């Protein structure tokens, strides 16, 4: 009888240790998710929309420093959105005003308001012809 009590206590200790390990693992997981850098979160969002998104046409309406404002329509609903492109500055031309006009975007099929014009692996920006120098007459 004493052996069965010891065996029962051993099983309880092992189960308790296993439960503690699982709870610690979950705690570390949630802490790491809370502490993630917002820039990393935004990059993951862009890459996910790029990978799973659908393509549509859009129009860039304004460009201010590192933000592109654009409009697009999905299933009859007009969306107005913006994208911070500060991390992607090397992928866009220096003359930002020349970006205004038609563009291609990717949007999330589950949430059409979640869209991108540009990411690390894809660009919907149309090639902009270089400005022609004024000729002297």
N, CA, C and O atoms as CSV, one atom per row, in Angstrom:
chain,resi,resn,atom,element,x,y,z
A,1,UNK,N,N,0.814,-1.179,0.000
A,1,UNK,CA,C,0.000,0.000,0.000
A,1,UNK,C,C,0.869,1.259,0.000
A,1,UNK,O,O,0.543,2.245,-0.661
A,2,UNK,N,N,1.952,1.219,0.730
A,2,UNK,CA,C,2.871,2.348,0.791
A,2,UNK,C,C,3.466,2.622,-0.592
A,2,UNK,O,O,3.664,3.777,-0.970
A,3,UNK,N,N,3.752,1.546,-1.350
A,3,UNK,CA,C,4.299,1.707,-2.701
A,3,UNK,C,C,3.296,2.397,-3.633
A,3,UNK,O,O,3.683,3.228,-4.455
A,4,UNK,N,N,2.032,2.059,-3.509
A,4,UNK,CA,C,1.023,2.672,-4.376
A,4,UNK,C,C,0.859,4.156,-4.053
A,4,UNK,O,O,0.574,4.950,-4.948
A,5,UNK,N,N,1.033,4.538,-2.798
A,5,UNK,CA,C,0.956,5.952,-2.419
A,5,UNK,C,C,2.153,6.697,-2.994
A,5,UNK,O,O,2.006,7.809,-3.502
A,6,UNK,N,N,3.343,6.091,-2.918
A,6,UNK,CA,C,4.546,6.716,-3.501
A,6,UNK,C,C,4.404,6.847,-5.006
A,6,UNK,O,O,4.754,7.887,-5.562
A,7,UNK,N,N,3.901,5.824,-5.681
A,7,UNK,CA,C,3.713,5.873,-7.140
A,7,UNK,C,C,2.715,6.964,-7.515
A,7,UNK,O,O,2.917,7.697,-8.483
A,8,UNK,N,N,1.649,7.062,-6.749
A,8,UNK,CA,C,0.638,8.084,-6.990
A,8,UNK,C,C,1.230,9.479,-6.795
A,8,UNK,O,O,0.957,10.389,-7.578
A,9,UNK,N,N,2.035,9.642,-5.755
A,9,UNK,CA,C,2.683,10.934,-5.502
A,9,UNK,C,C,3.668,11.264,-6.619
A,9,UNK,O,O,3.770,12.425,-7.018
A,10,UNK,N,N,4.391,10.278,-7.131
A,10,UNK,CA,C,5.344,10.497,-8.225
A,10,UNK,C,C,4.624,10.947,-9.488
A,10,UNK,O,O,5.081,11.851,-10.187
A,11,UNK,N,N,3.508,10.315,-9.772
A,11,UNK,CA,C,2.729,10.690,-10.961
A,11,UNK,C,C,2.233,12.121,-10.810
A,11,UNK,O,O,2.279,12.894,-11.767
A,12,UNK,N,N,1.764,12.479,-9.636
A,12,UNK,CA,C,1.283,13.839,-9.401
A,12,UNK,C,C,2.413,14.862,-9.554
A,12,UNK,O,O,2.208,15.937,-10.118
A,13,UNK,N,N,3.584,14.530,-9.058
A,13,UNK,CA,C,4.730,15.444,-9.181
A,13,UNK,C,C,5.124,15.617,-10.646
A,13,UNK,O,O,5.399,16.734,-11.083
A,14,UNK,N,N,5.153,14.538,-11.397
A,14,UNK,CA,C,5.501,14.608,-12.818
A,14,UNK,C,C,4.460,15.439,-13.563
A,14,UNK,O,O,4.821,16.285,-14.382
A,15,UNK,N,N,3.190,15.214,-13.295
A,15,UNK,CA,C,2.136,15.995,-13.954
A,15,UNK,C,C,2.218,17.470,-13.588
A,15,UNK,O,O,2.020,18.335,-14.440
A,16,UNK,N,N,2.508,17.759,-12.322
A,16,UNK,CA,C,2.650,19.142,-11.878
A,16,UNK,C,C,3.848,19.808,-12.556
A,16,UNK,O,O,3.756,20.963,-12.971
A,17,UNK,N,N,4.954,19.103,-12.671
A,17,UNK,CA,C,6.141,19.636,-13.355
A,17,UNK,C,C,5.842,19.892,-14.825
A,17,UNK,O,O,6.267,20.906,-15.378
A,18,UNK,N,N,5.115,18.983,-15.460
A,18,UNK,CA,C,4.749,19.148,-16.867
A,18,UNK,C,C,3.833,20.352,-17.050
A,18,UNK,O,O,3.999,21.121,-17.996
A,19,UNK,N,N,2.882,20.516,-16.163
A,19,UNK,CA,C,1.982,21.667,-16.214
A,19,UNK,C,C,2.762,22.970,-16.044
A,19,UNK,O,O,2.502,23.943,-16.753
A,20,UNK,N,N,3.708,22.998,-15.116
A,20,UNK,CA,C,4.538,24.199,-14.911
A,20,UNK,C,C,5.349,24.526,-16.162
A,20,UNK,O,O,5.466,25.693,-16.536
A,21,UNK,N,N,5.904,23.514,-16.804
A,21,UNK,CA,C,6.692,23.728,-18.017
A,21,UNK,C,C,5.821,24.307,-19.136
A,21,UNK,O,O,6.250,25.216,-19.847
A,22,UNK,N,N,4.623,23.793,-19.292
A,22,UNK,CA,C,3.703,24.307,-20.318
A,22,UNK,C,C,3.330,25.750,-20.018
A,22,UNK,O,O,3.325,26.589,-20.919
A,23,UNK,N,N,3.019,26.046,-18.773
A,23,UNK,CA,C,2.654,27.414,-18.403
A,23,UNK,C,C,3.818,28.383,-18.605
A,23,UNK,O,O,3.615,29.506,-19.066
A,24,UNK,N,N,5.024,27.961,-18.268
A,24,UNK,CA,C,6.203,28.812,-18.508
A,24,UNK,C,C,6.391,29.065,-20.009
A,24,UNK,O,O,6.666,30.191,-20.424
A,25,UNK,N,N,6.243,28.032,-20.800
A,25,UNK,CA,C,6.371,28.177,-22.254
A,25,UNK,C,C,5.351,29.153,-22.815
A,25,UNK,O,O,5.690,30.007,-23.635
A,26,UNK,N,N,4.106,29.032,-22.379
A,26,UNK,CA,C,3.069,29.963,-22.823
A,26,UNK,C,C,3.374,31.386,-22.361
A,26,UNK,O,O,3.155,32.344,-23.103
A,27,UNK,N,N,3.874,31.522,-21.146
A,27,UNK,CA,C,4.232,32.843,-20.643
A,27,UNK,C,C,5.312,33.507,-21.487
A,27,UNK,O,O,5.198,34.684,-21.831
A,28,UNK,N,N,6.353,32.763,-21.818
A,28,UNK,CA,C,7.420,33.306,-22.674
A,28,UNK,C,C,6.885,33.657,-24.060
A,28,UNK,O,O,7.268,34.681,-24.627
A,29,UNK,N,N,6.020,32.835,-24.601
A,29,UNK,CA,C,5.436,33.097,-25.925
A,29,UNK,C,C,4.663,34.414,-25.916
A,29,UNK,O,O,4.862,35.257,-26.791
A,30,UNK,N,N,3.782,34.593,-24.928
A,30,UNK,CA,C,2.994,35.818,-24.875
A,30,UNK,C,C,3.848,37.040,-24.573
A,30,UNK,O,O,3.578,38.116,-25.107
A,31,UNK,N,N,4.853,36.911,-23.749
A,31,UNK,CA,C,5.760,38.033,-23.490
A,31,UNK,C,C,6.509,38.439,-24.751
A,31,UNK,O,O,6.677,39.629,-25.018
A,32,UNK,N,N,6.953,37.475,-25.516
A,32,UNK,CA,C,7.688,37.808,-26.749
A,32,UNK,C,C,6.770,38.485,-27.755
A,32,UNK,O,O,7.220,39.357,-28.499
A,33,UNK,N,N,5.506,38.112,-27.798
A,33,UNK,CA,C,4.561,38.752,-28.719
A,33,UNK,C,C,4.268,40.184,-28.298
A,33,UNK,O,O,4.098,41.058,-29.148
A,34,UNK,N,N,4.209,40.427,-27.004
A,34,UNK,CA,C,3.920,41.775,-26.507
A,34,UNK,C,C,5.110,42.698,-26.759
A,34,UNK,O,O,4.919,43.873,-27.072
A,35,UNK,N,N,6.313,42.194,-26.630
A,35,UNK,CA,C,7.512,43.020,-26.708
A,35,UNK,C,C,8.021,43.229,-28.130
A,35,UNK,O,O,9.039,43.899,-28.310
A,36,UNK,N,N,7.365,42.692,-29.131
A,36,UNK,CA,C,7.853,42.844,-30.508
A,36,UNK,C,C,7.876,44.308,-30.912
A,36,UNK,O,O,7.022,45.104,-30.520
A,37,UNK,N,N,8.859,44.625,-31.690
A,37,UNK,CA,C,9.044,45.964,-32.209
A,37,UNK,C,C,7.922,46.286,-33.202
A,37,UNK,O,O,7.626,45.463,-34.068
A,38,UNK,N,N,7.295,47.455,-33.101
A,38,UNK,CA,C,6.222,47.806,-34.043
A,38,UNK,C,C,6.684,47.781,-35.500
A,38,UNK,O,O,5.899,47.450,-36.389
A,39,UNK,N,N,7.944,48.125,-35.753
A,39,UNK,CA,C,8.455,48.075,-37.134
A,39,UNK,C,C,8.490,46.646,-37.648
A,39,UNK,O,O,8.193,46.399,-38.817
A,40,UNK,N,N,8.851,45.701,-36.783
A,40,UNK,CA,C,8.851,44.296,-37.187
A,40,UNK,C,C,7.433,43.806,-37.453
A,40,UNK,O,O,7.194,43.035,-38.382
A,41,UNK,N,N,6.499,44.264,-36.628
A,41,UNK,CA,C,5.100,43.891,-36.801
A,41,UNK,C,C,4.576,44.392,-38.150
A,41,UNK,O,O,3.881,43.663,-38.858
A,42,UNK,N,N,4.908,45.631,-38.500
A,42,UNK,CA,C,4.478,46.217,-39.769
A,42,UNK,C,C,5.109,45.476,-40.942
A,42,UNK,O,O,4.449,45.247,-41.955
A,43,UNK,N,N,6.364,45.105,-40.817
A,43,UNK,CA,C,7.034,44.356,-41.889
A,43,UNK,C,C,6.356,43.005,-42.092
A,43,UNK,O,O,6.130,42.587,-43.228
A,44,UNK,N,N,6.031,42.321,-41.000
A,44,UNK,CA,C,5.335,41.029,-41.111
A,44,UNK,C,C,3.969,41.195,-41.763
A,44,UNK,O,O,3.550,40.348,-42.551
A,45,UNK,N,N,3.273,42.278,-41.440
A,45,UNK,CA,C,1.972,42.548,-42.052
A,45,UNK,C,C,2.118,42.731,-43.558
A,45,UNK,O,O,1.366,42.151,-44.340
A,46,UNK,N,N,3.104,43.551,-43.958
A,46,UNK,CA,C,3.319,43.788,-45.389
A,46,UNK,C,C,3.628,42.494,-46.121
A,46,UNK,O,O,3.070,42.227,-47.185
A,47,UNK,N,N,4.516,41.690,-45.551
A,47,UNK,CA,C,4.908,40.444,-46.204
A,47,UNK,C,C,3.747,39.448,-46.269
A,47,UNK,O,O,3.623,38.694,-47.234
A,48,UNK,N,N,2.905,39.450,-45.246
A,48,UNK,CA,C,1.743,38.554,-45.260
A,48,UNK,C,C,0.739,38.982,-46.328
A,48,UNK,O,O,0.202,38.135,-47.043
A,49,UNK,N,N,0.480,40.282,-46.446
A,49,UNK,CA,C,-0.430,40.769,-47.490
A,49,UNK,C,C,0.162,40.466,-48.861
A,49,UNK,O,O,-0.571,40.090,-49.776
A,50,UNK,N,N,1.464,40.622,-49.017
A,50,UNK,CA,C,2.111,40.300,-50.279
A,50,UNK,C,C,1.920,38.836,-50.636
A,50,UNK,O,O,1.608,38.506,-51.780
A,51,UNK,N,N,2.105,37.962,-49.662
A,51,UNK,CA,C,2.034,36.521,-49.912
A,51,UNK,C,C,0.608,36.043,-50.170
A,51,UNK,O,O,0.389,35.208,-51.047
A,52,UNK,N,N,-0.355,36.556,-49.427
A,52,UNK,CA,C,-1.725,36.045,-49.502
A,52,UNK,C,C,-2.696,36.984,-50.201
A,52,UNK,O,O,-3.856,36.632,-50.410
A,53,UNK,N,N,-2.230,38.186,-50.567
A,53,UNK,CA,C,-3.132,39.210,-51.075
A,53,UNK,C,C,-3.557,39.034,-52.516
A,53,UNK,O,O,-2.948,38.304,-53.298
A,54,UNK,N,N,-4.626,39.733,-52.828
A,54,UNK,CA,C,-5.134,39.807,-54.197
A,54,UNK,C,C,-4.732,41.149,-54.782
A,54,UNK,O,O,-4.542,42.129,-54.063
A,55,UNK,N,N,-4.607,41.172,-56.086
A,55,UNK,CA,C,-4.159,42.384,-56.779
A,55,UNK,C,C,-5.367,43.188,-57.250
A,55,UNK,O,O,-6.369,42.627,-57.693
A,56,UNK,N,N,-5.254,44.512,-57.145
A,56,UNK,CA,C,-6.291,45.428,-57.622
A,56,UNK,C,C,-5.612,46.718,-58.087
A,56,UNK,O,O,-4.424,46.937,-57.851
A,57,UNK,N,N,-6.397,47.556,-58.751
A,57,UNK,CA,C,-5.903,48.864,-59.181
A,57,UNK,C,C,-6.231,49.903,-58.128
A,57,UNK,O,O,-7.245,49.811,-57.437
A,58,UNK,N,N,-5.367,50.880,-58.018
A,58,UNK,CA,C,-5.562,51.967,-57.056
A,58,UNK,C,C,-5.056,53.257,-57.676
A,58,UNK,O,O,-4.450,53.257,-58.748
A,59,UNK,N,N,-5.314,54.340,-56.989
A,59,UNK,CA,C,-4.820,55.646,-57.415
A,59,UNK,C,C,-4.158,56.327,-56.231
A,59,UNK,O,O,-4.773,56.508,-55.180
A,60,UNK,N,N,-2.908,56.699,-56.410
A,60,UNK,CA,C,-2.214,57.480,-55.369
A,60,UNK,C,C,-2.728,58.904,-55.484
A,60,UNK,O,O,-2.686,59.511,-56.554
A,61,UNK,N,N,-3.217,59.430,-54.362
A,61,UNK,CA,C,-3.792,60.776,-54.358
A,61,UNK,C,C,-2.855,61.818,-53.766
A,61,UNK,O,O,-2.876,62.981,-54.170
A,62,UNK,N,N,-2.039,61.404,-52.814
A,62,UNK,CA,C,-1.100,62.333,-52.170
A,62,UNK,C,C,0.130,61.578,-51.705
A,62,UNK,O,O,0.083,60.375,-51.446
A,63,UNK,N,N,1.238,62.312,-51.603
A,63,UNK,CA,C,2.463,61.755,-51.041
A,63,UNK,C,C,3.062,62.819,-50.128
A,63,UNK,O,O,3.331,63.939,-50.562
A,64,UNK,N,N,3.269,62.461,-48.857
A,64,UNK,CA,C,3.883,63.369,-47.896
A,64,UNK,C,C,5.048,62.657,-47.236
A,64,UNK,O,O,4.854,61.638,-46.573
A,65,UNK,N,N,6.235,63.168,-47.404
A,65,UNK,CA,C,7.460,62.627,-46.819
A,65,UNK,C,C,7.542,61.113,-46.960
A,65,UNK,O,O,7.989,60.624,-47.998
A,66,UNK,N,N,7.125,60.359,-45.952
A,66,UNK,CA,C,7.251,58.903,-46.040
A,66,UNK,C,C,5.894,58.204,-45.990
A,66,UNK,O,O,5.811,57.033,-45.620
A,67,UNK,N,N,4.834,58.915,-46.360
A,67,UNK,CA,C,3.497,58.329,-46.361
A,67,UNK,C,C,2.855,58.507,-47.734
A,67,UNK,O,O,2.846,59.600,-48.300
A,68,UNK,N,N,2.318,57.402,-48.253
A,68,UNK,CA,C,1.601,57.420,-49.528
A,68,UNK,C,C,0.117,57.239,-49.226
A,68,UNK,O,O,-0.267,56.299,-48.530
A,69,UNK,N,N,-0.713,58.132,-49.745
A,69,UNK,CA,C,-2.162,58.052,-49.584
A,69,UNK,C,C,-2.759,57.572,-50.895
A,69,UNK,O,O,-2.369,58.043,-51.964
A,70,UNK,N,N,-3.698,56.641,-50.824
A,70,UNK,CA,C,-4.261,56.085,-52.047
A,70,UNK,C,C,-5.706,55.648,-51.848
A,70,UNK,O,O,-6.175,55.498,-50.719
A,71,UNK,N,N,-6.411,55.443,-52.977
A,71,UNK,CA,C,-7.797,55.003,-52.968
A,71,UNK,C,C,-7.929,53.799,-53.889
A,71,UNK,O,O,-7.219,53.681,-54.888
A,72,UNK,N,N,-8.857,52.903,-53.535
A,72,UNK,CA,C,-9.135,51.741,-54.373
A,72,UNK,C,C,-10.525,51.225,-54.054
A,72,UNK,O,O,-11.110,51.572,-53.028
A,73,UNK,N,N,-11.043,50.401,-54.933
A,73,UNK,CA,C,-12.378,49.864,-54.770
A,73,UNK,C,C,-12.316,48.341,-54.825
A,73,UNK,O,O,-11.670,47.768,-55.703
A,74,UNK,N,N,-13.002,47.685,-53.868
A,74,UNK,CA,C,-13.110,46.226,-53.850
A,74,UNK,C,C,-14.589,45.893,-53.674
A,74,UNK,O,O,-15.208,46.304,-52.693
A,75,UNK,N,N,-15.152,45.153,-54.621
A,75,UNK,CA,C,-16.563,44.748,-54.597
A,75,UNK,C,C,-17.500,45.922,-54.344
A,75,UNK,O,O,-18.445,45.818,-53.562
A,76,UNK,N,N,-17.234,47.023,-55.002
A,76,UNK,CA,C,-18.105,48.188,-54.914
A,76,UNK,C,C,-17.884,49.077,-53.704
A,76,UNK,O,O,-18.563,50.093,-53.562
A,77,UNK,N,N,-16.963,48.727,-52.839
A,77,UNK,CA,C,-16.672,49.548,-51.656
A,77,UNK,C,C,-15.400,50.341,-51.908
A,77,UNK,O,O,-14.363,49.771,-52.246
A,78,UNK,N,N,-15.480,51.653,-51.743
A,78,UNK,CA,C,-14.325,52.525,-51.949
A,78,UNK,C,C,-13.534,52.638,-50.647
A,78,UNK,O,O,-14.086,52.974,-49.599
A,79,UNK,N,N,-12.249,52.358,-50.728
A,79,UNK,CA,C,-11.359,52.440,-49.566
A,79,UNK,C,C,-10.375,53.579,-49.769
A,79,UNK,O,O,-9.867,53.780,-50.873
A,80,UNK,N,N,-10.108,54.313,-48.720
A,80,UNK,CA,C,-9.057,55.323,-48.697
A,80,UNK,C,C,-8.062,54.857,-47.657
A,80,UNK,O,O,-8.426,54.604,-46.509
A,81,UNK,N,N,-6.806,54.743,-48.057
A,81,UNK,CA,C,-5.799,54.186,-47.154
A,81,UNK,C,C,-4.492,54.946,-47.296
A,81,UNK,O,O,-4.330,55.791,-48.176
A,82,UNK,N,N,-3.565,54.622,-46.406
A,82,UNK,CA,C,-2.225,55.180,-46.486
A,82,UNK,C,C,-1.236,54.110,-46.065
A,82,UNK,O,O,-1.572,53.172,-45.343
A,83,UNK,N,N,-0.019,54.274,-46.530
A,83,UNK,CA,C,1.043,53.344,-46.140
A,83,UNK,C,C,2.287,54.138,-45.799
A,83,UNK,O,O,2.718,55.007,-46.557
A,84,UNK,N,N,2.856,53.825,-44.647
A,84,UNK,CA,C,4.120,54.422,-44.237
A,84,UNK,C,C,5.228,53.660,-44.949
A,84,UNK,O,O,5.379,52.453,-44.757
A,85,UNK,N,N,5.999,54.356,-45.767
A,85,UNK,CA,C,7.055,53.712,-46.551
A,85,UNK,C,C,8.449,54.124,-46.089
A,85,UNK,O,O,9.408,54.037,-46.855
A,86,UNK,N,N,8.562,54.571,-44.843
A,86,UNK,CA,C,9.855,55.017,-44.320
A,86,UNK,C,C,10.896,53.901,-44.377
A,86,UNK,O,O,12.058,54.162,-44.691
A,87,UNK,N,N,10.503,52.672,-44.080
A,87,UNK,CA,C,11.447,51.549,-44.107
A,87,UNK,C,C,11.773,51.115,-45.532
A,87,UNK,O,O,12.721,50.358,-45.743
A,88,UNK,N,N,11.005,51.580,-46.509
A,88,UNK,CA,C,11.176,51.153,-47.900
A,88,UNK,C,C,11.639,52.310,-48.781
A,88,UNK,O,O,11.484,52.266,-50.002
A,89,UNK,N,N,12.192,53.318,-48.177
A,89,UNK,CA,C,12.551,54.561,-48.881
A,89,UNK,C,C,13.466,54.325,-50.089
A,89,UNK,O,O,13.361,55.036,-51.088
A,90,UNK,N,N,14.356,53.338,-50.006
A,90,UNK,CA,C,15.283,53.091,-51.120
A,90,UNK,C,C,14.572,52.522,-52.350
A,90,UNK,O,O,15.156,52.492,-53.434
A,91,UNK,N,N,13.327,52.073,-52.204
A,91,UNK,CA,C,12.591,51.483,-53.323
A,91,UNK,C,C,11.711,52.482,-54.059
A,91,UNK,O,O,11.089,52.140,-55.065
A,92,UNK,N,N,11.652,53.716,-53.565
A,92,UNK,CA,C,10.805,54.701,-54.230
A,92,UNK,C,C,11.655,55.853,-54.752
A,92,UNK,O,O,12.698,56.172,-54.181
A,93,UNK,N,N,11.203,56.478,-55.842
A,93,UNK,CA,C,11.989,57.583,-56.412
A,93,UNK,C,C,12.049,58.779,-55.476
A,93,UNK,O,O,11.197,58.943,-54.602
A,94,UNK,N,N,13.047,59.600,-55.664
A,94,UNK,CA,C,13.224,60.763,-54.788
A,94,UNK,C,C,12.175,61.839,-55.053
A,94,UNK,O,O,11.790,62.565,-54.137
A,95,UNK,N,N,11.708,61.950,-56.301
A,95,UNK,CA,C,10.681,62.928,-56.642
A,95,UNK,C,C,9.309,62.309,-56.366
A,95,UNK,O,O,8.695,61.722,-57.257
A,96,UNK,N,N,8.840,62.446,-55.141
A,96,UNK,CA,C,7.620,61.772,-54.695
A,96,UNK,C,C,6.366,62.234,-55.426
A,96,UNK,O,O,5.442,61.442,-55.613
A,97,UNK,N,N,6.311,63.468,-55.835
A,97,UNK,CA,C,5.120,63.987,-56.519
A,97,UNK,C,C,4.835,63.238,-57.826
A,97,UNK,O,O,3.692,63.202,-58.281
A,98,UNK,N,N,5.850,62.653,-58.418
A,98,UNK,CA,C,5.664,61.935,-59.680
A,98,UNK,C,C,4.972,60.595,-59.473
A,98,UNK,O,O,4.582,59.951,-60.446
A,99,UNK,N,N,4.812,60.162,-58.222
A,99,UNK,CA,C,4.121,58.907,-57.932
A,99,UNK,C,C,2.603,59.031,-58.037
A,99,UNK,O,O,1.910,58.026,-58.194
A,100,UNK,N,N,2.080,60.257,-57.951
A,100,UNK,CA,C,0.633,60.455,-57.964
A,100,UNK,C,C,0.067,59.953,-59.288
A,100,UNK,O,O,0.533,60.315,-60.369
A,101,UNK,N,N,-0.964,59.097,-59.165
A,101,UNK,CA,C,-1.607,58.524,-60.335
A,101,UNK,C,C,-1.883,57.046,-60.132
A,101,UNK,O,O,-1.922,56.564,-59.000
A,102,UNK,N,N,-2.078,56.319,-61.246
A,102,UNK,CA,C,-2.449,54.904,-61.141
A,102,UNK,C,C,-1.325,54.033,-60.576
A,102,UNK,O,O,-0.143,54.290,-60.804
A,103,UNK,N,N,-1.722,53.000,-59.835
A,103,UNK,CA,C,-0.783,52.094,-59.185
A,103,UNK,C,C,-1.494,50.755,-58.984
A,103,UNK,O,O,-2.720,50.678,-59.068
A,104,UNK,N,N,-0.727,49.716,-58.720
A,104,UNK,CA,C,-1.280,48.408,-58.395
A,104,UNK,C,C,-1.102,48.185,-56.898
A,104,UNK,O,O,-0.094,48.599,-56.326
A,105,UNK,N,N,-2.071,47.533,-56.261
A,105,UNK,CA,C,-1.941,47.237,-54.845
A,105,UNK,C,C,-2.293,45.787,-54.592
A,105,UNK,O,O,-2.844,45.103,-55.455
A,106,UNK,N,N,-1.967,45.332,-53.404
A,106,UNK,CA,C,-2.394,44.025,-52.928
A,106,UNK,C,C,-3.199,44.258,-51.657
A,106,UNK,O,O,-2.848,45.087,-50.817
A,107,UNK,N,N,-4.295,43.499,-51.537
A,107,UNK,CA,C,-5.119,43.616,-50.340
A,107,UNK,C,C,-5.442,42.233,-49.797
A,107,UNK,O,O,-5.409,41.246,-50.531
A,108,UNK,N,N,-5.751,42.169,-48.523
A,108,UNK,CA,C,-6.093,40.920,-47.871
A,108,UNK,C,C,-7.526,40.531,-48.231
A,108,UNK,O,O,-8.438,41.338,-48.054
A,109,UNK,N,N,-7.747,39.308,-48.736
A,109,UNK,CA,C,-9.115,38.895,-49.079
A,109,UNK,C,C,-10.043,38.860,-47.853
A,109,UNK,O,O,-11.243,39.101,-47.985
A,110,UNK,N,N,-9.502,38.563,-46.668
A,110,UNK,CA,C,-10.315,38.517,-45.452
A,110,UNK,C,C,-10.651,39.911,-44.934
A,110,UNK,O,O,-11.670,40.099,-44.270
A,111,UNK,N,N,-9.792,40.895,-45.239
A,111,UNK,CA,C,-9.990,42.263,-44.777
A,111,UNK,C,C,-9.491,43.212,-45.865
A,111,UNK,O,O,-8.331,43.623,-45.830
A,112,UNK,N,N,-10.339,43.568,-46.829
A,112,UNK,CA,C,-9.889,44.410,-47.949
A,112,UNK,C,C,-9.293,45.748,-47.538
A,112,UNK,O,O,-8.578,46.366,-48.328
A,113,UNK,N,N,-9.569,46.210,-46.324
A,113,UNK,CA,C,-8.970,47.469,-45.860
A,113,UNK,C,C,-7.492,47.303,-45.548
A,113,UNK,O,O,-6.778,48.299,-45.433
A,114,UNK,N,N,-7.014,46.072,-45.407
A,114,UNK,CA,C,-5.604,45.784,-45.149
A,114,UNK,C,C,-4.906,45.653,-46.499
A,114,UNK,O,O,-5.020,44.624,-47.165
A,115,UNK,N,N,-4.187,46.692,-46.899
A,115,UNK,CA,C,-3.591,46.711,-48.237
A,115,UNK,C,C,-2.192,47.296,-48.222
A,115,UNK,O,O,-1.787,47.968,-47.274
A,116,UNK,N,N,-1.467,47.026,-49.293
A,116,UNK,CA,C,-0.120,47.581,-49.458
A,116,UNK,C,C,0.074,48.013,-50.908
A,116,UNK,O,O,-0.556,47.484,-51.824
A,117,UNK,N,N,0.948,48.975,-51.087
A,117,UNK,CA,C,1.363,49.402,-52.417
A,117,UNK,C,C,2.782,48.919,-52.675
A,117,UNK,O,O,3.217,48.790,-53.819
A,118,UNK,N,N,3.489,48.655,-51.589
A,118,UNK,CA,C,4.914,48.378,-51.674
A,118,UNK,C,C,5.339,47.538,-50.482
A,118,UNK,O,O,4.851,47.746,-49.371
A,119,UNK,N,N,6.243,46.591,-50.700
A,119,UNK,CA,C,6.849,45.855,-49.581
A,119,UNK,C,C,8.269,45.465,-49.988
A,119,UNK,O,O,8.750,45.849,-51.054
A,120,UNK,N,N,8.922,44.708,-49.135
A,120,UNK,CA,C,10.316,44.327,-49.376
A,120,UNK,C,C,10.471,43.447,-50.622
A,120,UNK,O,O,11.523,43.463,-51.262
A,121,UNK,N,N,9.440,42.687,-50.967
A,121,UNK,CA,C,9.536,41.713,-52.058
A,121,UNK,C,C,8.683,42.049,-53.274
A,121,UNK,O,O,8.696,41.303,-54.253
A,122,UNK,N,N,7.937,43.158,-53.237
A,122,UNK,CA,C,7.015,43.477,-54.322
A,122,UNK,C,C,6.751,44.965,-54.360
A,122,UNK,O,O,6.770,45.637,-53.329
A,123,UNK,N,N,6.505,45.476,-55.555
A,123,UNK,CA,C,6.150,46.883,-55.698
A,123,UNK,C,C,5.038,47.023,-56.727
A,123,UNK,O,O,5.110,46.456,-57.817
A,124,UNK,N,N,4.017,47.781,-56.369
A,124,UNK,CA,C,2.933,48.078,-57.294
A,124,UNK,C,C,3.113,49.429,-57.955
A,124,UNK,O,O,2.263,49.869,-58.730
A,125,UNK,N,N,4.227,50.091,-57.647
A,125,UNK,CA,C,4.483,51.395,-58.247
A,125,UNK,C,C,4.797,51.223,-59.724
A,125,UNK,O,O,5.539,50.320,-60.111
A,126,UNK,N,N,4.236,52.084,-60.532
A,126,UNK,CA,C,4.499,52.060,-61.963
A,126,UNK,C,C,5.833,52.748,-62.208
A,126,UNK,O,O,6.218,53.676,-61.496
A,127,UNK,N,N,6.514,52.278,-63.217
A,127,UNK,CA,C,7.800,52.912,-63.567
A,127,UNK,C,C,7.540,54.344,-64.000
A,127,UNK,O,O,6.696,54.605,-64.857
A,128,UNK,N,N,8.265,55.255,-63.405
A,128,UNK,CA,C,8.111,56.667,-63.725
A,128,UNK,C,C,9.252,57.063,-64.642
A,128,UNK,O,O,10.424,56.887,-64.310
A,129,UNK,N,N,8.897,57.599,-65.799
A,129,UNK,CA,C,9.932,58.043,-66.757
A,129,UNK,C,C,10.670,59.239,-66.161
A,129,UNK,O,O,10.060,60.089,-65.513
A,130,UNK,N,N,11.993,59.303,-66.383
A,130,UNK,CA,C,12.738,60.448,-65.850
A,130,UNK,C,C,12.265,61.748,-66.486
A,130,UNK,O,O,11.851,61.776,-67.644
A,131,UNK,N,N,12.334,62.803,-65.721
A,131,UNK,CA,C,11.914,64.114,-66.213
A,131,UNK,C,C,12.810,64.546,-67.357
A,131,UNK,O,O,14.028,64.375,-67.303
A,132,UNK,N,N,12.194,65.112,-68.406
A,132,UNK,CA,C,12.975,65.609,-69.540
A,132,UNK,C,C,13.510,66.990,-69.221
A,132,UNK,O,O,12.772,67.864,-68.766
A,133,UNK,N,N,14.813,67.184,-69.465
A,133,UNK,CA,C,15.376,68.513,-69.190
A,133,UNK,C,C,14.804,69.534,-70.192
A,133,UNK,O,O,14.546,69.214,-71.352
A,134,UNK,N,N,14.622,70.739,-69.718
A,134,UNK,CA,C,14.129,71.800,-70.591
A,134,UNK,C,C,15.235,72.158,-71.580
A,134,UNK,O,O,16.380,72.384,-71.189
A,135,UNK,N,N,14.886,72.207,-72.849
A,135,UNK,CA,C,15.902,72.540,-73.849
A,135,UNK,C,C,15.947,74.047,-74.050
A,135,UNK,O,O,14.914,74.717,-74.054
A,136,UNK,N,N,17.125,74.557,-74.211
A,136,UNK,CA,C,17.295,75.991,-74.428
A,136,UNK,C,C,17.039,76.301,-75.894
A,136,UNK,O,O,17.578,75.627,-76.772
A,137,UNK,N,N,16.224,77.313,-76.169
A,137,UNK,CA,C,15.911,77.664,-77.561
A,137,UNK,C,C,16.527,78.960,-77.929
A,137,UNK,O,O,16.372,79.417,-79.062
